Amino acid sequence: MHITVAGAGIIGLSCAYRLAGAGHDVTVVAAAPPGETTSAVAGGVLYPPVRLPDKRIVRWTAETLAVLREQEAPGVRFRRGHVLLAPGEPAPQWLPAMIDPVRDGGHLVFTTALVDTPVYLEWLLAQVVSLGVRVEHRTLASLSGLGPVVNATGSGAGVLAGDGSLVPIGGQVVHLADPGLTEFVVDETGPGATYVIPHGGHVVCGGTEEPGRAGTEPNPVVTADIVRRCRELVPALAGAEVLRSLVGLRPFRPVVRLERKGDVVHCYGHGGSGITLAWGCAADVAALVAS
């Protein structure tokens, strides 16, 4: 069967890989290459948001972790780290899906994958192409006329699906030179998260949550605030060089939409958790196509 996958971020490429591996003839159509998608801006620590109320999250997360361990792909390292919870916050339902999880008061300690997303996306694109998948760069105004299609277009998915519940949430990050950090840290005690995610050559520091943001030009004031917060959280960053600032538009929906409607399989609304949920969602997409 010929299937079009709309979108070349982490969700679209993972779906294309699964479908091509199942024997389908696949074409990926996207407005931009993987390195220019929101996925390429992601911090890359694999765990879902603490407050995401979706029972499928545990299964999708566990599947993604299992795939990444099996792949041993470039850009992926498994590291131990900490998530700091707000007082009284219950342990999240996904914690057992992590590797060797421990809760110590308001601290969650576990091992998970840290994904340098531009490196991983480049590798994944090469894997997809090696399976015979064609990649076309063009903007889609509609999903009609494409035949069987997977809608994995991120922030553009709501327009293509006529779904007003999907909104972009801007997220700014700052890359600092990595002074040799061995653990990630995420502080969820405030209204937004502060995180420090080391990738060897650089550290992704964040972040912000800006509903409705349209532009991707970094704000220097926000950059300074992120650097300040992250240096307070991890003092070892005090002398680390600021390398760059980036902005991505996370495709947020109250609940991830993964369902089949006629010839269209919708797979969007992952917010900032695309890298965490990608391979679990891709397995479900392949199952829906087969059905």
TILUM-815980 format. One record per residue (C-alpha): x, z, y; residue in three letters; residue number from 1. Coordinates in steps of 0.2 Angstrom, whole numbers. Each point is the difference from the previous one (the first is absolute). Layout:
N
<px X&pz Z&py Y&aa Ala&i NUM> .
...
This chain:
291
<px 0&pz 0&py 0&aa Met&i 1> .
<px 6&pz -4&py 18&aa His&i 2> .
<px -1&pz 15&py 11&aa Ile&i 3> .
<px 5&pz 2&py 18&aa Thr&i 4> .
<px 7&pz 16&py 6&aa Val&i 5> .
<px -3&pz 2&py 19&aa Ala&i 6> .
<px 14&pz 12&py 7&aa Gly&i 7> .
<px 19&pz 2&py -3&aa Ala&i 8> .
<px 2&pz 18&py 3&aa Gly&i 9> .
<px 3&pz 12&py -14&aa Ile&i 10> .
<px -18&pz -1&py -6&aa Ile&i 11> .
<px -1&pz -18&py 0&aa Gly&i 12> .
<px 17&pz -3&py -9&aa Leu&i 13> .
<px -3&pz 13&py -13&aa Ser&i 14> .
<px -17&pz -8&py -4&aa Cys&i 15> .
<px 8&pz -17&py -1&aa Ala&i 16> .
<px 13&pz 6&py -12&aa Tyr&i 17> .
<px -13&pz 8&py -11&aa Arg&i 18> .
<px -11&pz -15&py 0&aa Leu&i 19> .
<px 14&pz -12&py -3&aa Ala&i 20> .
<px 7&pz 11&py -14&aa Gly&i 21> .
<px -18&pz -1&py -8&aa Ala&i 22> .
<px 2&pz -19&py -1&aa Gly&i 23> .
<px -10&pz -5&py 16&aa His&i 24> .
<px 5&pz -14&py 12&aa Asp&i 25> .
<px 3&pz 9&py 16&aa Val&i 26> .
<px 2&pz -5&py 18&aa Thr&i 27> .
<px 4&pz 13&py 14&aa Val&i 28> .
<px -6&pz -4&py 17&aa Val&i 29> .
<px 5&pz 10&py 14&aa Ala&i 30> .
<px 2&pz -1&py 19&aa Ala&i 31> .
<px 18&pz 8&py -1&aa Ala&i 32> .
<px 14&pz 2&py -13&aa Pro&i 33> .
<px 1&pz 17&py -8&aa Pro&i 34> .
<px 14&pz 6&py 12&aa Gly&i 35> .
<px -12&pz -2&py 15&aa Glu&i 36> .
<px -14&pz 10&py -8&aa Thr&i 37> .
<px -5&pz 18&py 3&aa Thr&i 38> .
<px 7&pz 4&py -17&aa Ser&i 39> .
<px 17&pz -3&py 7&aa Ala&i 40> .
<px -1&pz 13&py 13&aa Val&i 41> .
<px -6&pz 14&py -12&aa Ala&i 42> .
<px 10&pz 16&py -3&aa Gly&i 43> .
<px 0&pz -3&py -18&aa Gly&i 44> .
<px -3&pz 17&py -8&aa Val&i 45> .
<px -12&pz -2&py -15&aa Leu&i 46> .
<px -14&pz 13&py 1&aa Tyr&i 47> .
<px -17&pz -2&py 7&aa Pro&i 48> .
<px -7&pz 9&py 16&aa Pro&i 49> .
<px -5&pz 18&py -5&aa Val&i 50> .
<px -18&pz -2&py 7&aa Arg&i 51> .
<px -5&pz -17&py -7&aa Leu&i 52> .
<px -16&pz 4&py -10&aa Pro&i 53> .
<px 1&pz -13&py -14&aa Asp&i 54> .
<px 1&pz 5&py -18&aa Lys&i 55> .
<px 8&pz -17&py -4&aa Arg&i 56> .
<px 15&pz 5&py 10&aa Ile&i 57> .
<px 8&pz 10&py -14&aa Val&i 58> .
<px -1&pz -14&py -13&aa Arg&i 59> .
<px 6&pz -13&py 13&aa Trp&i 60> .
<px 15&pz 11&py 5&aa Thr&i 61> .
<px 5&pz 4&py -18&aa Ala&i 62> .
<px 0&pz -19&py -4&aa Glu&i 63> .
<px 11&pz -5&py 15&aa Thr&i 64> .
<px 12&pz 14&py -4&aa Leu&i 65> .
<px 1&pz -6&py -18&aa Ala&i 66> .
<px 3&pz -18&py 5&aa Val&i 67> .
<px 14&pz 4&py 12&aa Leu&i 68> .
<px 9&pz 11&py -13&aa Arg&i 69> .
<px -1&pz -15&py -12&aa Glu&i 70> .
<px 5&pz -13&py 13&aa Gln&i 71> .
<px 16&pz 8&py 6&aa Glu&i 72> .
<px -1&pz -12&py 15&aa Ala&i 73> .
<px 11&pz -1&py 15&aa Pro&i 74> .
<px -5&pz 11&py 14&aa Gly&i 75> .
<px -8&pz 13&py -11&aa Val&i 76> .
<px 8&pz 18&py -2&aa Arg&i 77> .
<px -8&pz 15&py -8&aa Phe&i 78> .
<px 3&pz 16&py 10&aa Arg&i 79> .
<px -6&pz 18&py 1&aa Arg&i 80> .
<px -8&pz 5&py 16&aa Gly&i 81> .
<px -13&pz 12&py 9&aa His&i 82> .
<px -17&pz -2&py 7&aa Val&i 83> .
<px -5&pz 14&py 12&aa Leu&i 84> .
<px -19&pz 4&py 0&aa Leu&i 85> .
<px -11&pz 8&py 13&aa Ala&i 86> .
<px -4&pz 19&py -4&aa Pro&i 87> .
<px -14&pz 1&py -12&aa Gly&i 88> .
<px 1&pz -18&py -5&aa Glu&i 89> .
<px -4&pz -2&py -19&aa Pro&i 90> .
<px 12&pz -9&py -11&aa Ala&i 91> .
<px -4&pz -19&py 0&aa Pro&i 92> .
<px -8&pz -8&py -16&aa Gln&i 93> .
<px 14&pz -12&py -1&aa Trp&i 94> .
<px 14&pz 13&py -2&aa Leu&i 95> .
<px 0&pz 0&py -19&aa Pro&i 96> .
<px 4&pz -19&py 1&aa Ala&i 97> .
<px 17&pz 4&py 8&aa Met&i 98> .
<px 16&pz 3&py -10&aa Ile&i 99> .
<px 4&pz 19&py -3&aa Asp&i 100> .
<px -12&pz 7&py 14&aa Pro&i 101> .
<px 1&pz 18&py 6&aa Val&i 102> .
<px -10&pz 9&py 13&aa Arg&i 103> .
<px 8&pz 14&py 9&aa Asp&i 104> .
<px -13&pz 6&py 13&aa Gly&i 105> .
<px -2&pz -13&py 13&aa Gly&i 106> .
<px 14&pz -11&py -7&aa His&i 107> .
<px -3&pz -14&py -13&aa Leu&i 108> .
<px 17&pz -4&py -9&aa Val&i 109> .
<px 1&pz -16&py -11&aa Phe&i 110> .
<px 9&pz -15&py -4&aa Thr&i 111> .
<px -7&pz -17&py 4&aa Thr&i 112> .
<px 6&pz -18&py 5&aa Ala&i 113> .
<px 7&pz -4&py 17&aa Leu&i 114> .
<px -2&pz -18&py 3&aa Val&i 115> .
<px 10&pz -10&py 13&aa Asp&i 116> .
<px -15&pz -12&py 2&aa Thr&i 117> .
<px 9&pz -15&py 8&aa Pro&i 118> .
<px 13&pz 0&py -14&aa Val&i 119> .
<px -14&pz 2&py -13&aa Tyr&i 120> .
<px -12&pz -13&py 7&aa Leu&i 121> .
<px 14&pz -13&py 0&aa Glu&i 122> .
<px 4&pz 4&py -19&aa Trp&i 123> .
<px -19&pz 0&py -4&aa Leu&i 124> .
<px -3&pz -17&py 8&aa Leu&i 125> .
<px 15&pz -7&py -10&aa Ala&i 126> .
<px -8&pz 7&py -16&aa Gln&i 127> .
<px -17&pz -7&py 5&aa Val&i 128> .
<px 7&pz -18&py 3&aa Val&i 129> .
<px 10&pz 1&py -16&aa Ser&i 130> .
<px -17&pz 1&py -9&aa Leu&i 131> .
<px -5&pz -16&py 8&aa Gly&i 132> .
<px -11&pz 7&py 14&aa Val&i 133> .
<px -1&pz -12&py 15&aa Arg&i 134> .
<px 1&pz 8&py 18&aa Val&i 135> .
<px -8&pz -8&py 15&aa Glu&i 136> .
<px 1&pz 7&py 18&aa His&i 137> .
<px -15&pz -3&py 10&aa Arg&i 138> .
<px -14&pz 10&py 8&aa Thr&i 139> .
<px -17&pz 1&py -9&aa Leu&i 140> .
<px -16&pz -1&py 10&aa Ala&i 141> .
<px -11&pz 2&py -15&aa Ser&i 142> .
<px 1&pz 4&py -19&aa Leu&i 143> .
<px -12&pz -14&py -4&aa Ser&i 144> .
<px 5&pz -15&py -9&aa Gly&i 145> .
<px 15&pz 8&py -8&aa Leu&i 146> .
<px -8&pz 3&py -17&aa Gly&i 147> .
<px 4&pz 16&py -8&aa Pro&i 148> .
<px 10&pz 10&py 13&aa Val&i 149> .
<px 7&pz 18&py 2&aa Val&i 150> .
<px -2&pz 6&py 18&aa Asn&i 151> .
<px 15&pz 11&py 3&aa Ala&i 152> .
<px 3&pz -5&py 18&aa Thr&i 153> .
<px 2&pz 18&py 6&aa Gly&i 154> .
<px -6&pz 2&py 18&aa Ser&i 155> .
<px -8&pz -17&py 0&aa Gly&i 156> .
<px -10&pz 3&py -16&aa Ala&i 157> .
<px -15&pz 8&py 9&aa Gly&i 158> .
<px -3&pz -16&py 11&aa Val&i 159> .
<px 1&pz -11&py -15&aa Leu&i 160> .
<px -12&pz 11&py -10&aa Ala&i 161> .
<px -11&pz 4&py 15&aa Gly&i 162> .
<px 4&pz 19&py -2&aa Asp&i 163> .
<px 0&pz 9&py 16&aa Gly&i 164> .
<px 6&pz 17&py -9&aa Ser&i 165> .
<px 18&pz -6&py 0&aa Leu&i 166> .
<px 10&pz 4&py 15&aa Val&i 167> .
<px 18&pz -2&py 5&aa Pro&i 168> .
<px 10&pz 16&py 2&aa Ile&i 169> .
<px 16&pz -2&py 9&aa Gly&i 170> .
<px 15&pz 9&py -7&aa Gly&i 171> .
<px 17&pz 0&py 9&aa Gln&i 172> .
<px 16&pz 5&py -9&aa Val&i 173> .
<px 18&pz 2&py 5&aa Val&i 174> .
<px 15&pz -4&py -10&aa His&i 175> .
<px 15&pz 11&py 1&aa Leu&i 176> .
<px 17&pz -2&py -8&aa Ala&i 177> .
<px 0&pz 10&py -16&aa Asp&i 178> .
<px 12&pz 15&py 0&aa Pro&i 179> .
<px -1&pz 2&py -18&aa Gly&i 180> .
<px -17&pz 8&py -3&aa Leu&i 181> .
<px -4&pz 2&py -18&aa Thr&i 182> .
<px -18&pz 6&py 2&aa Glu&i 183> .
<px -16&pz -6&py 9&aa Phe&i 184> .
<px -10&pz 12&py 10&aa Val&i 185> .
<px -18&pz -2&py 6&aa Val&i 186> .
<px -9&pz 12&py 12&aa Asp&i 187> .
<px -19&pz -1&py -2&aa Glu&i 188> .
<px -3&pz 17&py 9&aa Thr&i 189> .
<px -5&pz -8&py 17&aa Gly&i 190> .
<px -14&pz -12&py 5&aa Pro&i 191> .
<px 12&pz -15&py -5&aa Gly&i 192> .
<px 15&pz -1&py -12&aa Ala&i 193> .
<px 18&pz 1&py 4&aa Thr&i 194> .
<px 11&pz -7&py -13&aa Tyr&i 195> .
<px 18&pz -4&py -4&aa Val&i 196> .
<px 4&pz -12&py -14&aa Ile&i 197> .
<px 18&pz -5&py -4&aa Pro&i 198> .
<px 4&pz -17&py -7&aa His&i 199> .
<px 19&pz 1&py -1&aa Gly&i 200> .
<px 5&pz -11&py 15&aa Gly&i 201> .
<px -14&pz 6&py 11&aa His&i 202> .
<px -14&pz 14&py 1&aa Val&i 203> .
<px -18&pz -4&py 4&aa Val&i 204> .
<px -7&pz 13&py 13&aa Cys&i 205> .
<px -18&pz 1&py 5&aa Gly&i 206> .
<px -12&pz -1&py 4&aa Gly&i 207> .
<px -16&pz -3&py 10&aa Thr&i 208> .
<px -19&pz -4&py -4&aa Glu&i 209> .
<px -8&pz -11&py 14&aa Glu&i 210> .
<px -17&pz -6&py -5&aa Pro&i 211> .
<px -5&pz -17&py 7&aa Gly&i 212> .
<px 18&pz -4&py 6&aa Arg&i 213> .
<px 2&pz -19&py 1&aa Ala&i 214> .
<px 18&pz -3&py 5&aa Gly&i 215> .
<px 16&pz 3&py -9&aa Thr&i 216> .
<px 12&pz 3&py 15&aa Glu&i 217> .
<px 9&pz 17&py -2&aa Pro&i 218> .
<px -3&pz 13&py 13&aa Asn&i 219> .
<px 16&pz 8&py 6&aa Pro&i 220> .
<px -9&pz 16&py 4&aa Val&i 221> .
<px -6&pz 1&py -17&aa Val&i 222> .
<px 17&pz -4&py -7&aa Thr&i 223> .
<px 7&pz 14&py 9&aa Ala&i 224> .
<px -13&pz 12&py -6&aa Asp&i 225> .
<px 2&pz -5&py -18&aa Ile&i 226> .
<px 19&pz 2&py 1&aa Val&i 227> .
<px -3&pz 17&py 7&aa Arg&i 228> .
<px -12&pz 6&py -13&aa Arg&i 229> .
<px 10&pz -7&py -15&aa Cys&i 230> .
<px 16&pz 8&py 6&aa Arg&i 231> .
<px -9&pz 17&py 2&aa Glu&i 232> .
<px -6&pz -3&py -18&aa Leu&i 233> .
<px 17&pz -5&py -7&aa Val&i 234> .
<px 14&pz 6&py 11&aa Pro&i 235> .
<px 12&pz -10&py -9&aa Ala&i 236> .
<px -7&pz -15&py 10&aa Leu&i 237> .
<px 6&pz 7&py 16&aa Ala&i 238> .
<px 15&pz -12&py 2&aa Gly&i 239> .
<px -8&pz -15&py -9&aa Ala&i 240> .
<px 0&pz -16&py 10&aa Glu&i 241> .
<px -17&pz -8&py 4&aa Val&i 242> .
<px 0&pz -17&py -8&aa Leu&i 243> .
<px -17&pz -7&py 4&aa Arg&i 244> .
<px -18&pz 3&py 3&aa Ser&i 245> .
<px -14&pz -9&py -9&aa Leu&i 246> .
<px -19&pz 0&py 0&aa Val&i 247> .
<px -12&pz -5&py -14&aa Gly&i 248> .
<px -19&pz -1&py 0&aa Leu&i 249> .
<px -7&pz 9&py -15&aa Arg&i 250> .
<px -16&pz -7&py -8&aa Pro&i 251> .
<px -11&pz 16&py 0&aa Phe&i 252> .
<px -17&pz 2&py -9&aa Arg&i 253> .
<px -8&pz 16&py -5&aa Pro&i 254> .
<px 1&pz -5&py -18&aa Val&i 255> .
<px 11&pz -14&py -7&aa Val&i 256> .
<px -11&pz -15&py -4&aa Arg&i 257> .
<px 4&pz -7&py -18&aa Leu&i 258> .
<px -14&pz -10&py -7&aa Glu&i 259> .
<px -6&pz -17&py -5&aa Arg&i 260> .
<px -13&pz -9&py 9&aa Lys&i 261> .
<px -3&pz -17&py -8&aa Gly&i 262> .
<px 16&pz -10&py 1&aa Asp&i 263> .
<px 8&pz 12&py 12&aa Val&i 264> .
<px 10&pz 16&py -6&aa Val&i 265> .
<px 2&pz 11&py 15&aa His&i 266> .
<px 15&pz 12&py 1&aa Cys&i 267> .
<px 3&pz 7&py 17&aa Tyr&i 268> .
<px -1&pz 16&py 11&aa Gly&i 269> .
<px 15&pz 9&py -7&aa His&i 270> .
<px 5&pz 6&py 17&aa Gly&i 271> .
<px 19&pz 6&py -1&aa Gly&i 272> .
<px -1&pz 2&py -19&aa Ser&i 273> .
<px 2&pz -18&py -6&aa Gly&i 274> .
<px 17&pz 3&py -8&aa Ile&i 275> .
<px -7&pz 15&py -9&aa Thr&i 276> .
<px -15&pz -9&py -7&aa Leu&i 277> .
<px 6&pz -18&py -2&aa Ala&i 278> .
<px 3&pz -1&py -18&aa Trp&i 279> .
<px -15&pz 10&py -5&aa Gly&i 280> .
<px -11&pz -10&py 10&aa Cys&i 281> .
<px 8&pz -16&py -6&aa Ala&i 282> .
<px -4&pz 5&py -18&aa Ala&i 283> .
<px -19&pz 2&py 5&aa Asp&i 284> .
<px 0&pz -16&py 9&aa Val&i 285> .
<px 6&pz -9&py -15&aa Ala&i 286> .
<px -13&pz 8&py -11&aa Ala&i 287> .
<px -14&pz -5&py 12&aa Leu&i 288> .
<px 6&pz -18&py 0&aa Val&i 289> .
<px 0&pz 0&py -19&aa Ala&i 290> .
<px -17&pz 7&py 0&aa Ser&i 291> .
